[in-house]
Amino acid sequence: MSKYNALWEYIHKEGNQSFKLTFGQIQDITGIPIDHSFLKYKKELTEYGYQVGIISMKEQTVAFEKID
């Protein structure tokens, strides 16, 4: 089980076409702060029908997009 499973399940349940979450929201969902390892784990999200879009360090947001 991935440390980001709670996030992947949250995104899948939301069902939106595309949306952004802040780093703080991600921490609230997962219980852990987002870190560099997120880049390694983000490929797991495709199993839930989504992909990670733009990660903005300036805005501290991550964009998520539904895979068609």
WORA-V215135 format. One record per pair of residues at least 12 apart in sequence whose C-alpha atoms are under 8 Angstrom apart, sorted by the first residue. I is the first residue (numbers start at 1). GAP is how many residues later the second one is. D is the distance in Angstrom with one decimal. If there is no record, write none. Layout:
<<I:GAP:D> <I:GAP:D>>
This chain:
<<2:39:7.6> <3:27:7.5> <4:26:6.3> <4:37:7.4> <5:25:7.8> <6:23:6.6> <6:24:5.6> <7:19:6.9> <7:22:6.0> <7:23:5.9> <8:37:5.9> <8:40:6.8> <9:39:7.5> <10:19:7.7> <11:39:7.9> <12:36:5.9> <12:37:7.2> <12:38:7.5> <16:50:7.3> <17:48:5.9> <17:49:5.1> <18:45:7.2> <18:46:5.5> <18:47:4.3> <18:48:6.1> <19:44:5.7> <19:45:5.5> <19:46:6.8> <20:41:6.3> <20:42:5.5> <20:43:4.3> <20:44:6.1> <21:40:5.5> <21:41:5.5> <21:42:6.6> <22:37:8.0> <22:38:5.7> <22:39:4.2> <22:40:6.3> <23:37:5.6> <23:38:5.7> <23:39:7.2> <46:21:7.7> <49:17:6.0> <49:18:5.5> <50:14:6.7> <50:15:5.5> <50:16:4.3> <50:17:5.1> <51:13:5.8> <51:14:5.4> <51:15:6.4> <51:16:6.6> <52:12:4.7> <52:13:6.4> <53:12:6.4>>
